[in-house]
Amino acid sequence: MPAHIAGSLHAVPSPVWLPFPDDVNALMPSLWSANVTKGDDGVLRIAGHSVVDLAAAHGTPMYVLDVADFRARAAEFATVFSRAFERVGPGARGYYAGKAFLCTAAAGWIAEAGLGLDCCTLGELMVAQRAGFDPALVGLHGNNKSDEEIAYALDWGIGRIVIDSFDEIPRVAAAAAARGITAPVMLRITVGVEAHTHDFIATAHEDQKFGLSLQGGDAAAAAAQIIDVPELELLGLHSHIGSQIFDKAGFEVAAGRIIGLRAQLERAHGVSLPEVDLGGGFGIQYTSQDTPTSFAEIAEQLADLVAKACAEHGSAMPLVSFEPGRAIAGPAMFTLYRAGTVKPVDTGSGVRCYVSVDGGMSDNIRTALYDADYSCTLANRASAEPPVVVRVVGKHCESGDIVVRDEYLPADITAGDLIAVPGTGAYCRPLASNYNHVPRPGVLAVEGAEVRWAIRPESYQDMFATDPGFAPGTDPEE
């Protein structure tokens, strides 16, 4: 890329969409979990627990999880989607997308809510099994499943393996044959729908790694091949069009194409495919510009459009499954940081205030990876100073180490203040790294009077455990 002179591209003091706050101390409730509040003293509280006290007892940075909110979202999804689809057919089943956020405690909450669990690695399967999850309600995804992952899934007896390529068909069949069982599988279809989202998280256009193309005929050929293999039972077809989606139009097109292929296969091969999975990707509100749809509203909309597609193709209504992840975990968590350096920078067309915190892209890579936007609030006190636009940045050795690109904070923001960033429950801790040899934060679970680690903070000892140079007896001063 050619060099250029830094100019207005890097010096926009405030984006058009960012509203000027009437009260810089106030919260926008729709960005936060149900049990987060802020009093006149400006202190953020979760289930009545002051973040000042939590930070003093447990340190920063840390992810803070509103367990009651997480549980409520999971239960609501299970209930409203089942109710909406039972109105038009056999019903619906949710499979929580473990990639969004997963630990043994979260797996237990998901099971209690009546949802299944979608996994895509051996590690996620191991967490589910350790949590006591019913294997019949577990699925295995992934575009490059190892033999070990396939064997583990079959030995545990999970409810479905989502076939993603021609190569997987004989591999899963051989593993099933070696065990004398029939493997329940679904087939992931690339339906050619471009969701209105970032390219890296749009997963149903043709030029990407997931699934088999509907347009090119690979999907129909793969389905026919699976149907002819006695060791495999084709339960149905799967589609996923992307993430952070607010518009039902993409789901409508995807459902029509999936239902059309299903009808074609049932007629051509004389089989019944009882299930269709339309994936997840339901968006949440990260900032004031986001406009998500409620679970109840989107469930009714999707039930109607699937029923319409089935009627158009003369096909019976299937059991319809979905894979919510972000929509459950995302709003239920915030990240708590402590501010350090505060640096006003004259950009040439205004002054931008950079506020550095004690975390960054090692605990939230999404801003750098997806160009994601976040909000934040001063969490430890109230301020009478006017709002100023700040950029909250991390401590890492990267200019792209940005946590919150633009937000209003009080003009007297200073070192030692606590800053809370909402909506970090999905794809933050799972994508966390040890960049610059920084330990990953823990997840503090708060539920009523109980405060405990759902995932404890990583220590330096944990982080260096894989480095032989830190093995006992290797320190010359020992």
Steps between C-alpha positions, in 0.01 A plus 500: 500500500649841410577744778279805546498814710287466810204731461127521544461122466657471847360816650121484513420618856148355508317268262163615372313211662632563853235697692607777736394385849258701710673349804844349450461306826179323396476152350316406183315200653465314169879457481528333840381181663183505707664520841748781430415839649664832571406727790541870564851432623592382150610158622407210273340208681410149395236322708575763765876438504712810447762464228732703723482221756526229236809661351660537843435135583569338163709742293470629146458441218225246539185389328193532725213264421139559601400137550129568550493696175680221312260239636195713421607559138565130446164400648316769304653386172404137565144592595407755234651311207331175604168677539524685168589192295253270675236734360596395144672163534696258719675779685851638535815415691780732597864392506708753689812586298779408738752702301341821634589425861535164671612359831361217712276734698356658184436156351301412809290816473432427134387146577270624779341745255405215267742581219736268317867584445685554175873419518771528238812359667609218726555748780142622484374141498711426807354799685147383414568148618667617822193717569275193471324619184261253335699383192178455303467881506856569387613564144847509347578764240820597321653517154806289590398241759780275619467124525533543876206743511281271291589198713434690823162618374391151393629332817314750714185455290427858397179581316647624173815564305473778242674382183687789338674342197513199272816387681313462829238261364722188474695596813191522720355188336820302566510610863135399543558165329795427731263543794209313347271801520312738273621859530229771502614781270384822347642664188617860503385689191648821362182668382654806333349758732723795586404616848543873567792457738880507499661280234677291764172401666282462189492126441253416224638671191678268258863611545574368850603183678174370646250257354414366157369723226134491410555694181775274367312177569745373760238510775255273317781262400632477856152438637444221248831346598412507870159346436669206326736428794339259749723614786362854476153633580430835333283688747472815293666808359688783667564861406670790676506839331717702738508688829369824650199500265201731551308441177275197447541523121811283499328230704202512266711436190707233676190320629340498156809350340556241773136392499510480120804270507341291774185450292710411196700239693194345663330455164809377317613249764177406676631607839376718783728774631340599830717796595622831360753718681507870412802581719526803722648844458231699682639846568529682831535865595862602548437873452208737447514436124407131530134397478452134590167320481356331808506120523121489494468717191768325297368156599155586365648646181719198434222252574279671244764515229602132542132398488458709184803337337372151583159580356657632180704181455225261610719378784407408856622733775824374653630535851692827469814556700698816570837576653491810720827594667568872498132578564517314832854556623581840349279735704549301821861609556709814522874552530639708785828684444709747697615810315866590484650756263262773380648677197342787304628486141481793259403332172520814292124531476411468865620338820432136565531372855662156522422310820722195551373209709665197657371257237436534129508283192615199704159492672289654220633454147168577334560870442824422317374184331147598395511880527245453778360792699452508876372741761638565849433690821692644791422241766645613835363853553277774373642806326371852452742565213373529141512202262796462266552244226764249599663200339557216746812310406694208641854455628629289210769590252260553208345822369186297426465403867167678542224393738244779449551708189282797600296575811420789730658494846534784753780747424668422833556130422831415664739224595349262754142541381302187415356468151235239417432380145163325449413223255824303532349160581545354153825445311715691750622247757493218238720708265727626778875454459828540683627765262799684650499226766195640677294247699136463398239649738256288693122496478341604828149355527258704710160362596313652790726498804740249344819614330733234361735432213337325203848507347777605735757756385806359333815539707851549370568148623211372284623696200861381526413136575560399138841669480771248597720788605265558793497137611598435864874486536575715195537827691871552568414682822300207640 
